[in-house]
Amino acid sequence: MNGLDFEKPIIELEKKIQELRNFIADRKIDLSSEVKQLELKLDTLKKEIYGNLNAWQKVQIARHPQRPYTTDYISMIMTDFVELHGDRCFFDDLAIIGGFAKIAGQKVLVLGHQKGRDLKENIKRNFGCAHPEGYRKALRLMEIAQKFNLPVVILIDTPGAYPGIGAEERGQAQAIAVNLREMTLISVPIVAVVIGEGGSGGALGIGVADKVYVLENAYYSVISPEGCAAILWKSSAHAPDAAEALKLTAQDLYALGIIDGIVPEPLGGAHRDPLHTAQGLQESVLKGLKELGGLKKDELLKTRYKKYRGMGVRNDRE
């Protein structure tokens, strides 16, 4: 398993435990008490390290290459997934995927960002950074959901929208802006979960939801720590300082009233037990859908509008 810098003591101890187990198996001797002591030490070390993560360390976990992505969660908690393609204007942006599915037997329209596991797939998925066509596809699918009165489930995981010249020429900013406007008017329940990175307008472009949840070690921010550091300090080396200042962790966001809940992760991150994380994600999604299911369309839209108008605090000066 790939390890982060602050995880090295854990990885080294896990390696020692495995080496001792191999030694026991080869020599046929009983050293179970020694193994148990090391396992207890490992458990204590994990709680000490993972229980005191700073904002930048959580950003690193959110970017872990083995972290579950949208397609992983779809396969773990949903059935009967039928993918829909294209924006009907230019091309099919594979950085955003979506289609019909069932979760606990309930029909939904699911969509989300999708990253790749290797270089070839990342190029295909554009590293999860959507073009304007991706946002237009997402809106097209949400309008289909509205037509068939299906709730929408959104999984957010992107460092940001693609900033290339071609994307800008084809209306990247406008595509995101249109989604922000139109998602306030989609008259079916929308539940969004940030499963990894929630960067800038690239995340918010499919993030205007009635219920917004964030995984315990994911982040949701107006800008990436590196981008913020480049602007404020003229150097990405200050990314850890920017991460602290941005208040981008799930815990900070919940305390500020920006999100509706935190989805717990296993000790060490979602990649250490994807199925357990998926079960928690499913519980949060179903809880959100249940709370929204009893609202009439007008009430749903008014509540969504009020939710976003109420974010932030303003102190008027005399």
Helices and strands as residue ranges (DSSP letters): G 5-7, H 8-27, H 32-50, H 55-62, H 70-77, E 78-83, E 96-103, E 106-113, H 119-125, G 126-128, H 132-147, E 152-158, H 165-169, H 172-183, E 190-199, H 200-204, E 211-215, E 219-221, H 225-232, G 236-238, H 239-246, H 250-255, E 261-263, G 270-272, H 274-293, H 297-309
